[in-house]
Amino acid sequence: PGCSGSCENNPGLSYYTEIVSGSTRSVMANGIPNHSYESDATNPNPNSACEQRVVMKLPVNPSKGSYEVSNMGPVGLSVSGGFIFNHLSNQMGDLAVPNEGPSLDSCMGHSEPTCRYHYHDINSGGSCHQITPTNITVSGASCSLVGWMLDGFPLLTCLDAAGQPVLKSCYT
């Protein structure tokens, strides 16, 4: 589908690193997740995950601003090396998980036509974002860094003492 770079389905090719220098955090990845991907979807889509080198320059100390609606495409980068997309399936406002569910793998990700592997649901594929737990406790829950959002804020997943997600969707 017009993709370039390595399109081999190989988690061993994944690359992710971050460097903090002064007030800037540089997050670098190649878009290939470090876990098995696109191999167990109920109805896989025809797209492949191809290498997509990216460097995000983020503020180390982001500040809250006004709310902005995110565009389609990447809204962040996972520590797995894959992209994080928002909750939408298309610009008409359809939700991705119910609309694209059968094409999502067990990590709740898949590739889009420009070959970017991405996630729509982090909590359901939490074990796919393995990294040393971040030493952050929120309301008695243990939290781990999942990735970084484009505004510089960390994306965390938090589990209570029973191992259950603390943050739950309000979608009905």
C-alpha positions in Angstrom: 0.0 0.0 0.0 2.8 2.5 -0.7 4.8 1.9 2.4 8.5 2.2 2.7 11.1 0.8 5.1 11.0 -2.6 6.8 7.6 -4.2 6.7 8.7 -7.5 8.1 6.4 -8.7 11.0 9.2 -8.9 13.5 9.0 -7.4 17.1 12.8 -7.8 17.3 13.1 -4.8 14.9 11.4 -2.5 17.4 13.2 0.6 18.6 12.2 3.0 21.4 14.3 5.4 23.5 14.0 8.7 25.2 16.6 11.3 26.1 16.0 14.3 28.5 18.2 17.3 27.9 17.3 20.5 29.7 13.6 21.3 29.3 13.1 18.9 26.4 12.3 15.2 26.3 13.2 13.6 22.9 11.2 10.4 22.3 12.4 8.3 19.4 10.9 5.2 17.9 10.5 3.3 14.6 6.8 2.5 14.9 7.4 -1.3 15.2 6.0 -2.6 18.5 8.2 -4.8 20.7 5.5 -7.5 21.0 3.7 -9.9 18.7 1.4 -7.9 16.5 -1.3 -8.3 13.8 -1.3 -12.1 14.2 -4.4 -12.8 16.2 -7.1 -10.5 15.0 -10.6 -12.0 14.4 -10.8 -10.3 11.0 -7.3 -8.9 10.2 -7.1 -5.8 8.1 -4.9 -6.0 4.9 -2.4 -3.4 6.1 1.2 -4.1 7.3 3.2 -2.4 10.0 6.2 -0.8 8.4 9.1 1.1 9.9 8.1 4.8 10.5 11.0 6.6 12.2 9.8 9.4 14.5 11.3 11.9 16.9 9.0 13.7 19.2 10.3 16.8 21.0 8.2 17.3 24.1 8.4 19.6 27.1 9.7 17.9 30.3 7.3 20.0 32.4 4.1 20.3 30.3 1.5 22.7 31.4 -2.3 22.4 31.2 -3.9 24.4 28.5 -7.2 24.6 26.9 -8.8 21.5 25.5 -8.3 20.8 21.8 -9.9 18.1 19.7 -7.2 15.8 18.3 -6.9 15.1 14.6 -7.0 11.6 13.1 -3.6 9.9 13.3 -1.0 9.8 16.1 -1.8 11.5 19.4 1.2 9.9 21.2 3.8 7.2 21.2 3.9 4.0 23.2 7.0 2.8 25.0 6.4 -0.4 23.0 7.4 1.6 19.9 3.9 1.7 18.3 1.8 4.8 17.8 -1.2 5.8 20.0 -4.2 7.0 18.1 -7.3 8.6 19.5 -10.6 6.9 20.1 -12.1 7.6 16.7 -12.3 5.4 13.6 -13.0 8.1 11.1 -13.6 11.9 10.9 -17.4 11.4 11.1 -17.0 10.5 14.8 -17.4 6.7 14.8 -15.6 5.0 17.7 -12.7 2.9 16.8 -13.0 -0.1 19.2 -16.6 -1.0 18.3 -16.1 -0.1 14.6 -12.7 -1.7 14.1 -12.8 -4.3 16.9 -12.5 -7.4 14.7 -9.3 -6.0 13.0 -7.6 -5.3 16.4 -5.0 -7.8 17.6 -4.8 -8.9 21.3 -2.8 -5.7 22.1 -5.7 -3.7 20.7 -3.7 -2.4 17.8 -3.4 -2.7 14.0 -1.9 -0.9 11.1 -3.6 1.7 8.9 -3.2 2.3 5.2 0.0 4.3 5.6 1.4 1.3 7.6 1.5 2.9 11.0 0.9 0.3 13.7 -1.2 1.9 16.4 -3.3 1.3 19.5 -6.9 2.6 20.2 -7.3 1.0 23.6 -4.4 0.9 26.1 -6.2 -0.7 29.1 -7.4 -3.8 27.3 -3.9 -4.5 25.8 -2.0 -3.4 29.0 0.3 -6.4 29.1 1.6 -5.3 25.6 3.1 -2.1 27.0 5.7 -3.7 29.3 8.2 -1.4 30.9 9.6 -1.1 34.4 6.7 0.3 36.5 6.9 4.0 37.1 7.1 4.8 40.8 3.8 6.7 40.8 1.0 5.8 43.1 -2.5 7.2 42.4 -5.2 6.6 45.0 -3.4 3.4 46.2 -2.9 2.1 42.7 0.4 1.2 41.1 1.0 3.0 37.8 3.2 2.2 34.8 4.3 4.5 32.0 2.6 3.4 28.7 3.8 6.3 26.5 3.9 10.0 25.9 1.2 12.2 24.4 2.0 14.9 21.9 1.5 17.6 24.5 4.2 16.1 26.7 2.0 14.5 29.3 2.7 10.9 30.2 0.1 8.2 29.5 -0.2 5.9 32.5 -2.0 2.7 33.2 -2.9 2.2 36.9 -3.9 -1.1 38.6 -5.4 -1.5 42.1 -4.1 -4.0 44.6 -6.3 -6.7 42.9 -4.7 -6.0 39.5 -7.8 -4.3 38.1 -7.6 -1.1 36.1 -8.4 2.0 38.2 -9.4 4.1 35.3 -12.4 2.7 33.5 -14.2 3.9 30.4 -17.4 5.8 30.8 -18.6 4.7 27.4 -22.0 3.0 27.3 
